[in-house]
Amino acid sequence: MIKRSIIATGLFLALSAGASFEAAAQWKPASRVTMLVGYQAGGGADTLARLVAEAITASRGWQIVIENRTGAGGGLMMTQLARSAPDGLTVGVAATGTITVTPLFTESLKYTTRDFTYLGTMARAQMAMIARHDAPYNTLEEFAEFARKKGHASVAIMGPEIGLIAKLMAKHFKVDLTILPTKGGAETLTETMSGQIDAAFNAGAHHPLVQEGKLKVIANLNDTPLVLTPNARSLIQSGIDYATNVFFQIQGPANMPAEIKKAWADAIDDAVKSERLVNMAGKRMLMEVNNLGPDKLQELVIRDLDSSRKLIEATK
């Protein structure tokens, strides 16, 4: 009798859990969804956002509209997102540093890591320092020597974290770098190709131009080899004790109800695994496609915030 009771209880709990899961999976937006992107159209984050939106529309029928909100390295978009209703109708796409670094530099940005519901990632950024194919330097050391002989050199950045890395480079090699902010990866490519700056930073949108022989990678900012240029020397190999771990990620406002959070998390996970996104982002654009999921993404943000504070101290 006891055994049968236990079985019956277990069956009831299993059925209840299944019903709860089904209810959570059934949430869908009552109207169109706005996916805010903190950077210009044409960059890595924007491309991934559009691929994810397309995949979610195909699999779930949600109507998703992409809106690019540039400014403050993605910070203006995140400010808008933090003030949005947590009803699942507004989510935002940004790089990790937009949450963990940008607010530390701009007083007008009042958001913190606690102001968001973390939903998932799309890909790890292929953070690299790039230059025109005909630039007279192929490595970070050669770039530093170029800056030393010229008296200074210019670099285009997208966001405060990259600005800090540029300062760390200048401090390490004892050279003068003019740091020029941009609205995103697409603009850094334009600045580099035009020859207006000596080098720039990018997060993966540079891959087609590298493959075409128009750009080259002179440094790897990640702690693992880059997908396209695995032999590029890292900052650590050049004696600079820092590496990025930036992801393109999706988040909503804080306090999103559990069923909405789950519906979004599941939709993102399916989208990242979709054939078109894997082919476009993974195989053609050579991005490191990867969804960490809500919990691991939140852990990453907390760790990255600590690393960002240490980076700030290192550049003082």
C-alpha positions in Angstrom: 0.0 0.0 0.0 2.8 2.4 0.9 4.7 1.5 -2.3 1.6 2.1 -4.4 1.0 5.4 -2.6 4.5 6.4 -3.4 4.1 5.5 -7.0 0.8 7.3 -7.3 2.4 10.4 -5.6 5.3 10.3 -8.0 3.0 10.0 -11.0 1.0 13.0 -9.8 4.1 15.1 -9.3 5.4 14.1 -12.8 2.0 15.0 -14.4 1.9 18.2 -12.5 5.4 19.1 -13.6 4.5 18.3 -17.1 1.4 20.4 -17.0 3.4 23.3 -15.5 6.1 22.9 -18.2 3.4 22.9 -20.9 1.8 26.0 -19.5 5.2 27.8 -19.4 5.9 26.7 -23.0 2.6 28.0 -24.2 3.3 31.7 -23.4 3.5 33.8 -26.5 3.5 37.5 -27.0 0.1 39.1 -27.5 1.5 41.6 -30.0 4.7 42.2 -31.9 8.0 42.1 -30.0 10.7 44.8 -30.2 14.3 43.5 -30.2 16.6 46.5 -29.4 20.1 46.3 -30.7 22.6 48.7 -29.1 24.8 49.1 -32.2 24.6 50.0 -35.9 23.1 47.8 -38.5 25.7 45.6 -40.3 27.9 44.7 -37.3 28.2 41.3 -35.6 25.5 41.9 -32.9 23.0 43.2 -35.4 23.5 40.3 -37.8 23.1 37.8 -35.0 20.0 39.6 -33.7 18.3 39.4 -37.2 19.2 35.7 -37.6 17.7 34.9 -34.2 14.6 37.0 -34.8 14.1 35.3 -38.2 14.5 31.8 -36.6 12.0 32.6 -33.8 9.5 33.9 -36.2 9.8 30.8 -38.3 9.6 28.4 -35.3 7.0 30.2 -33.2 5.3 32.8 -35.3 6.3 35.7 -33.1 6.4 39.0 -34.9 9.8 40.6 -34.0 10.9 44.0 -35.1 14.6 45.0 -34.9 15.3 48.5 -33.7 18.9 49.8 -33.6 19.5 52.2 -30.7 23.1 53.4 -30.9 25.0 55.5 -28.4 27.3 55.1 -25.4 28.7 51.8 -26.6 25.2 50.2 -26.4 24.5 52.0 -23.1 21.6 54.1 -24.4 19.8 51.0 -25.6 20.3 49.2 -22.2 19.0 52.3 -20.4 15.8 52.1 -22.4 15.6 48.3 -21.9 16.0 48.6 -18.1 13.0 51.0 -18.0 10.8 48.8 -20.2 7.9 46.7 -18.9 8.9 43.1 -18.1 6.1 41.7 -20.2 8.3 39.9 -22.8 7.5 42.4 -25.5 10.9 44.2 -25.3 14.3 42.5 -25.2 17.8 43.8 -26.0 20.9 42.6 -27.8 24.3 43.7 -26.6 27.8 42.6 -25.8 28.6 41.5 -22.2 30.7 44.6 -21.6 27.8 46.9 -22.3 26.4 45.7 -18.9 29.5 45.2 -16.9 31.7 48.1 -18.1 29.8 50.9 -19.8 27.8 52.1 -16.8 31.1 52.5 -14.8 32.2 55.3 -17.2 29.0 57.1 -18.0 27.2 58.7 -15.1 24.0 59.3 -17.1 23.6 55.5 -17.4 21.8 54.4 -14.3 21.4 50.7 -14.8 23.3 47.9 -13.1 23.7 44.1 -13.7 20.6 43.6 -11.5 18.3 45.5 -13.8 18.0 42.7 -16.3 16.6 39.2 -16.8 19.3 37.2 -18.6 17.9 35.0 -21.4 20.7 33.6 -23.4 23.7 34.1 -25.7 24.1 33.8 -29.4 27.8 33.6 -30.0 31.1 34.4 -28.3 32.7 37.5 -29.8 35.8 37.0 -31.9 37.6 40.0 -30.4 40.5 41.0 -32.5 42.7 44.0 -33.3 42.7 44.6 -37.0 44.5 46.7 -39.6 44.4 47.2 -43.4 46.2 44.5 -45.4 48.9 46.9 -46.4 49.7 48.3 -43.0 53.4 48.0 -42.1 52.8 45.8 -39.1 51.5 42.3 -38.6 51.6 41.9 -34.8 50.9 44.0 -31.8 54.6 44.4 -31.1 55.2 45.7 -34.6 52.2 48.1 -34.2 53.7 49.4 -31.0 57.0 49.9 -32.7 55.2 51.8 -35.5 53.5 54.0 -32.9 56.8 54.6 -31.2 58.6 55.7 -34.4 55.6 57.8 -35.6 55.1 59.4 -32.2 51.6 58.2 -31.9 49.0 55.9 -33.5 45.2 55.9 -33.8 42.8 53.1 -32.9 39.0 52.8 -33.4 37.1 51.2 -30.5 33.5 50.2 -29.9 32.7 50.6 -26.2 34.5 51.5 -23.0 36.0 48.0 -22.3 37.8 48.1 -25.6 39.0 51.6 -24.8 40.4 50.3 -21.5 42.2 47.5 -23.4 43.7 50.1 -25.8 44.9 52.1 -22.7 46.4 48.9 -21.3 48.3 48.3 -24.5 49.6 51.9 -24.6 50.7 51.6 -20.9 52.4 48.2 -21.5 54.3 49.3 -24.6 54.8 52.9 -23.4 53.4 54.4 -26.6 50.8 57.2 -27.3 47.5 55.9 -28.7 44.7 58.2 -29.9 41.5 56.3 -29.0 38.5 57.0 -31.3 35.1 55.8 -30.2 32.6 54.5 -32.8 29.0 53.4 -32.8 29.9 49.7 -33.3 31.8 47.1 -35.3 30.5 48.2 -38.7 31.9 51.7 -38.2 35.3 50.4 -37.1 35.5 48.5 -40.3 34.7 51.6 -42.3 37.3 53.6 -40.4 39.9 50.9 -41.0 39.2 50.4 -44.7 39.3 54.1 -45.4 42.8 54.4 -43.9 41.6 57.2 -41.5 42.9 55.2 -38.5 45.9 53.0 -38.0 44.1 50.0 -36.4 40.8 49.1 -34.9 39.0 46.5 -32.8 36.2 44.2 -34.0 34.2 41.3 -32.8 33.8 39.1 -35.8 32.3 41.3 -38.6 35.8 41.7 -39.9 36.0 38.0 -41.1 34.8 38.5 -44.7 37.2 41.3 -45.3 40.1 39.3 -43.8 39.1 36.4 -46.1 39.1 38.8 -49.1 42.6 39.9 -48.2 41.5 43.5 -47.4 42.1 43.4 -43.6 44.4 41.4 -41.3 44.3 40.5 -37.7 47.3 41.7 -35.6 46.2 40.6 -32.2 43.8 38.2 -30.5 41.9 39.6 -27.5 40.3 36.3 -26.4 41.9 33.7 -24.1 41.4 30.9 -26.8 42.4 30.9 -30.4 40.2 32.8 -32.9 38.2 30.8 -35.3 39.4 32.4 -38.5 43.0 33.3 -37.4 44.0 30.7 -34.8 47.7 31.7 -35.0 47.2 35.3 -34.1 49.1 36.1 -30.9 46.9 36.9 -27.9 47.4 39.8 -25.5 48.6 37.3 -22.9 51.3 36.0 -25.3 52.4 39.6 -25.8 52.8 40.1 -22.1 49.5 41.8 -21.3 47.7 40.1 -18.5 44.1 40.4 -19.8 41.7 38.5 -22.1 38.1 39.2 -23.1 35.3 36.8 -22.7 32.6 38.8 -24.4 29.3 37.2 -25.7 26.6 38.7 -27.8 23.7 38.2 -25.5 19.9 38.7 -25.1 18.3 40.1 -22.0 15.0 41.6 -20.9 14.1 44.0 -18.1 14.4 42.7 -14.5 11.5 40.8 -13.0 10.2 39.0 -16.1 7.7 36.4 -15.0 9.1 32.8 -15.0 6.9 31.6 -17.8 7.9 34.5 -20.1 11.6 34.0 -19.2 11.3 30.3 -20.0 9.5 30.9 -23.3 12.2 33.4 -24.4 15.1 31.1 -23.2 13.7 28.2 -25.1 13.0 30.2 -28.2 16.6 31.6 -28.2 18.1 28.1 -27.7 16.1 26.7 -30.6 17.1 29.7 -32.8 20.8 29.4 -32.0 20.6 25.7 -33.0 18.7 26.5 -36.2 20.3 25.4 -39.5 20.3 28.9 -41.1 21.9 30.6 -38.1 24.5 27.8 -37.8 25.3 28.1 -41.5 25.3 31.9 -41.6 26.9 32.8 -38.3 29.0 29.7 -37.7 30.1 28.5 -41.1 30.0 31.6 -43.3 30.8 34.4 -40.7 33.0 32.0 -38.7 31.5 33.1 -35.3 31.8 30.8 -32.2 28.0 30.1 -32.0 27.1 29.2 -28.4 24.1 29.6 -26.1 25.1 29.6 -22.4 21.5 29.7 -21.3 20.1 32.1 -18.6 21.9 30.7 -15.5 25.4 30.5 -17.0 25.0 33.9 -18.7 24.1 35.5 -15.3 27.2 33.9 -13.8 29.3 35.2 -16.7 28.0 38.7 -16.2 29.0 38.6 -12.5 32.5 37.3 -13.2 32.9 39.8 -16.0 32.0 42.7 -13.7 34.8 41.7 -11.4 37.2 41.5 -14.3 36.2 44.9 -15.5 36.9 46.5 -12.2 40.3 44.9 -12.2 40.9 46.2 -15.7 40.0 49.7 -14.6 42.5 49.5 -11.8 45.2 48.2 -14.1 44.8 51.3 -16.4 45.1 53.9 -13.7 
